[in-house]
Amino acid sequence: MKSFRDKRRDNRPHPARAEQPRPRDAFAAGRQQAAPAERRETKPADRQEAKPVPRVLARRDGALPAERLPLILEVAPNADYALLDSGAGEKLEQYGPYRIVRPEGQAIWQRALPAKEWERADAIFTGDTDEEGIGRWRFPKAPLGETWPMKHDGIDYLGRFTSFRHVGVFPEQASHWDHMAGLIAAAKRPVKVLNLFGYTGLASLVAARAGAEVTHVDASKKAIGWARENQEMAGLADKPIRWIVEDAVKFAEREERRGSRYDIVLFDPPAYGRGPKGEVWQLFEDLPGLTDLCRSILTPKPLAVVLTAYSIRASFFAIHALMRDTFAGMGGTVESGELIIREKSAGRALSTSLFSRWVA
Ligand SMILES: C[S@@+](CC[C@H](N)C(=O)[O-])C[C@H]1O[C@@H](n2cnc3c(N)ncnc32)[C@H](O)[C@@H]1O
């Protein structure tokens, strides 16, 4: 059977998308694609790319789930990882033994720590501020190797200086990992977890340690290699984790056909990515279909489906911090959030913008 995205398999990205920001997708996209200059070419042939065949999405019957929002999940500084400071377009983080400086577009406010704290950095990423930029790590104190030992809540793994500014882990995900581990432990029955776009595998290791049987899928052979290394490093080699190099959508479609089912599905897709056979992943186009697929491959007593999306370049927290810095000393209150328009038909919120206001 054909994938709903088959018609879109092409070795070049859609020209209209070539300029889109690609936060966090640089690993797959940047590594497996042509150089940025080539990606920007707009030959007429590119424009003839066939329209994707969307998965037919029927409206699901039944009452909508209850809602709880806004819910802000927070990772506090801890012994394994800490965001030490941010400002002036950069962030200062502690990853295990190393203090690291990286660009952070949202940090439009000023640094809170004195310069000497920033000068103690072990590694500084000075690459292009676009995450696609080929990396330039600088090591002011002493040259460091590509990897270093890291821990998350007692799980050993390797941090790494990748040439595209990532360090092999997204620490903000820890909130999801803890939540998932709690669900697995509380279930008191065998739990099957599917981790799509799994990268270096921390979520898979957390799930396996909590007692789940895990299927980890990523398009990148290299990422799967790193994830397997992490499994060894964590002393979890005996835990049941299937490592699969595959396009996430293709894999989910196959599981649907085969009748394979999962209790928990995690999916953390990039804004733009590539499957191993050049399958194009576009967040806004493909997410509805994949989300629907994720629902279809749940067991009769599922526990959770966790989606993370990183295509948002700014958050209301960024303009909130800017406004508070700017109005320091004036008293009053800074209130921040999102402006939404409530839909008449089904009462859903359409988010149009972020806001922050100072009120005397
Ligand atoms: C944002 S990272 C996921 C981060 C991970 N969940 C974590 O917390 O460490 C995106 C991952 O998606 C993978 N990827 C990109 N396109 C893909 C596709 N079409 N199918 C499967 N994986 C893909 C990349 O190789 C990369 O490892």
The ligand as a Gaussian input file, in Angstrom:
#p B3LYP/6-31G(d) Opt

LIG

0 1
 C       13.907000      17.041000      17.135000
 S       14.845000      15.573000      16.979000
 C       14.018000      14.565000      18.141000
 C       14.538000      14.746000      19.534000
 C       14.267000      13.598000      20.509000
 N       12.869000      13.330000      20.647000
 C       14.922000      13.885000      21.845000
 O       14.265000      14.383000      22.767000
 O       16.126000      13.701000      21.961000
 C       14.342000      15.107000      15.396000
 C       14.768000      13.722000      14.975000
 O       13.909000      13.376000      13.910000
 C       14.623000      12.587000      12.987000
 N       13.888000      12.655000      11.726000
 C       13.780000      13.671000      10.846000
 N       12.956000      13.344000       9.824000
 C       12.504000      12.095000      10.077000
 C       11.609000      11.206000       9.420000
 N       11.032000      11.547000       8.286000
 N       11.360000      10.022000       9.995000
 C       11.949000       9.659000      11.158000
 N       12.812000      10.449000      11.824000
 C       13.090000      11.648000      11.294000
 C       16.009000      13.179000      12.977000
 O       16.976000      12.256000      12.516000
 C       16.182000      13.573000      14.435000
 O       16.866000      12.578000      15.145000

